Amino acid sequence: MIDLGVSKLALIAVVALIVVGPERLPKIARMAGNLFGRAQRYMADIKSEVNRQMEVEEFKKFREESASAFKEVENSINSTVQEANTNLSDQADIFETSFEKLPLDERAVWDKTKRQGRNSWGVRRTARPLWFKRSAGVRTRVQSGAARMKRFHHSAIK
């Protein structure tokens, strides 16, 4: 790059003042500054675009490498599962002869899948004390819309 010191810049300014004249020198200096700023922004844009393209290329390589590693892991898991299935199918023949399958009871399945204990909706709802429910405005009794209208309607209160 060109090495511009203070003495060289002063010499350029004196020559420009003599050639251009004192009236037009501020306009030309402003125009030169604007052009220099545009050139710097253009170079910065080009650098950022080049960096972005390099990052995209690196990401594509990383994606291809991770996809190939994923395929290898998937293939090894599939082969392990197939081996386990063949071993289990050999052993399952032994167990099928000694045990018979129990019938599926719908009520037992329903009882096992129903939420119970601390996680059930009813228990969590009643876990709050009544004083808190009253202060927070939580309804503790279910009431139909007609009953609510009758209870709070002004004509009903005499």
N, C-alpha and C positions, 0 to 999 in steps of 0.2 A: 504494500500500500504506500501511497505517497506520504512522505514525512513532511508535514507542514508545521513549522515553528511559528513563534510570535513574529519574528523578523520577516519571514516570508509572507505571512498574512498581512503585515503592515505594508510591505512593498506592493502586494496585489491590490490593497485598498487605495494606495496612492496612485497607481497606474489607472485603476478604474475611475477614480475621481477626475483625473486629467482627461481620459478618453471620453467618458460618458458625460461628465459635467455635474455640478452640484445639484441641479434641479431634478434630474432624472435618477440620480444615484439611489435615493431611498426606495423608489419604486422597483428598480432593478434588484436591489439587495433583498427586498421583500419577496420578489418573484423567485430569486435564486434560493432563498430559504424555503419557500413552499415546494419548489422542485426537489430540493435536497430531502425534505421531510417525506414527500411522496416516494422518493427512491428508497428511503429507509423502510417505510411501511411495506412497500412492494417486496423488498428483500426479506423482511420478517415474515410476510405471508408465504413466500416461497419456502423459507426454512421450515415453517410450521406444517406446510403441506407435505414436504419431504419426510419430516418426522412422523406425521400421521400415516403416510403410506408405509413407512418402515414398521410402525406399530401394527398396522393391519396385516402385513406379511408375517410378522412374528406371531400374531394371534392365529392366523390360519395354520401355521406350522404347529403351534401348540395344540390347536383343535384336532388336527390330523393325528398327532402323536397320542393324544388322550383317547381319541376314537379307536385307534389300533390297540391301545392298552386295554380299553374297555372290552373290545372283542375278544382279546386273549383271556381276560378274566371270565367273561361270559362262557367261552368255550370250555375252560377248565372247570367251571362250576357245573356246566351241563354234563360233562363227562363224569364228574364225581356223583352227581345225582343219578345218572344212569347206572353207575356201578352200585350205588346204594339201593336203587330199586331192584336190580337183579338179585342182590343179596337178600333183601327183604322179601322178595317174591318167593325165593327158595325157602326161607324160614316161615313165611306165612302159610304155606301148604301144611306144615307141621301143626300150626296153631288152629287152622280151620277145622281140622279133624277132631280136635279135642274140645273146642268150645263152639257153642251155637250162638247166633246173634240174638240179643234180647229185643223184644218189640219196643218201639218208640212210644213212650207215654207223653201225650201232649201236655197234660197238666204238670208233669214233672219238668218238662222243658220250659213251660211258662213260668213256673216258680223259680227256676234257676236264672232265667233271663230278666226277671223283674228286678228293678232297682230296690235294694233294701238297705236298711241301716242308715248311717249318717248321710249317705249320698242321695237318699230319696227326696223327692220334691216336698212332700208333706212334712218331713222331719226338718228340712232346712227352713221351710216357711214358718214353722212354729217355734224354731229355736230362738227367735227374737222375743224379748219380753214384751208384755202388753203395753207397758208405759211407753216404750219406744215406738211401738206401732201407732199408739194414739198421738204421740207428739209428731211423728213423721207423716201422719195422714194415711197410713196403710189400712186398707179395708180388711176387717177381720170377719165380716159376715157377708155372704153373697146375697144380693137383693135384686129383684127384677127392676126393669126400668119403670114399670107402672107403679110398683110399690114405692120406689124412690120418689117418683113425682107426687104420689099421694102424701108421702111423709114430709116432703119439703115444700109443697105447693102452698102459696100464701092463703088461698081461699080455704084450704083445709084447716088452717089455724084460725080459730075465732075466739 
